[in-house]
Amino acid sequence: MSRRGRLAVFSVAGLGLAVLLVAAFLDARPFGTAFHPLGDASVRASLLERATANTVASITFDQRGLDTMGEEFILFAAVLGAAVLLRRDREEREAAAPDERREGRGQVGHMPEVIRLAGYLVLPFVVVVGIYVVAHGHLTPGGGFQGGVILATGLHLVYLAGDYPALRWLQTNRIFEVSEAAGAAGYVLLGLAGLAATGAFLYNVMPYGQLGQLASAGTVPLLNAAVGIEVGSGVVLLLAEFLEQTLVLREPGGNRRAGAGG
Amino acid sequence: MNLLPYLVTGWLFLAGLYGVVSSTNLIHTVVSLSVVQSATYVLLLTVGFRTGGTAPVFADIPLGTAVVDPLVQALASTDVVVGATVSALLLSLAIQVHKRSGTLNPDELRSLSG
């Protein structure tokens, strides 16, 4: 279908959808209403019964932990899918040895020393923030998913500081493949522990403790840690695939792929 | 203005959909799809909002404080994770399309070729 034809069809369909949406919104629950029976019940359950200060974490990892396991495995499957889709073709080969690559990068643009230094200086702080966000996920906003992404971002400061070979060494040494699988398996094992102890999968088997303490909320901090490891490793692996596409692989002709900045 | 947040949701959804339909670059298509999905974040948070409510995290507020609905916030966080993974997969597909056919314009992808 031509572009114009497609837009004509869309304008009719979009207009119809817009009318239906507005009609639905006119009948929707009022914005800012105080009527949240399910939300109120969840808040009561997490504060009074489960000693979890961050009620969102209690819902995510305790009250509906099974959904979160599915969510975690969506991420796992997506990383796997990206790795399969971006696997190396038979004709593709590595662009150059690390030494040559270092020269090549010098041609593209010189990395000022101060940026390199800043990257290495910020790296430990970002890693600490990432661990903090994972470890306090049941007390303050954050958790395994958010902290895992921060940890993965921190590692890529090595790349921004200009040391791609160091990052690539980390990526190709299978550390993150093992830790990603270990994180995903840890979640399932915690679920099986609940199954073995109480007969319900992912049932909280640890004592809940005191509301607001670091050691509270039962298995929620442990599940957060498992998810944090899984997400952090998964994001590293995912970005490794994309970085490899632009920085390492060459097309059969020997040219660096178009658009590669270095 | 009671309806405004809902209207923003609908507008984001339709604007993103227009982007998908009119796209001439697969990367642009993926970004437009993210715009469509961001409509669902706004819708979830709109449904869960309570006038005068604060964040449902009882780290530094007394018990019994009015808070917004934490259930939809948990759903929104799931939504964000799924959105990010879908984008990653679609971008990998776009890279493969470019490798095989040399173009990212969906209009130029006429036939299936192995």
Interface residues (C-beta under 8 A of the other chain):
Chain A: R3 R6 L7 F10 G14 L17 A18 L21 V22 F25 L26 A28 R29 P30 F31 G32 T33 A34 H36 L38 G39 S42 V43 S46 L47 A53 N54 T55 V56 S58 I59 T60 R64 D67 T68 E71 I74 L75 A77 A78 V79 G81 A82 L85 L86 D89 L139 T140 P141 G143 F145 L211 G212 L238 E241 F242 Q245
Chain B: N2 L3 L4 P5 Y6 L7 T9 G10 F13 L14 L17 Y18 V21 S22 T24 T46 V47 G48 F49 R50 T51 A55 P56 V57 F58 A59 L63 A66 V67 V68 D69 P70 L71 V72 Q73 A74 S77 T78 V80 V81 V82 T85 V86 A88 L89 L91 S92 L93 I95 Q96 K99 D107
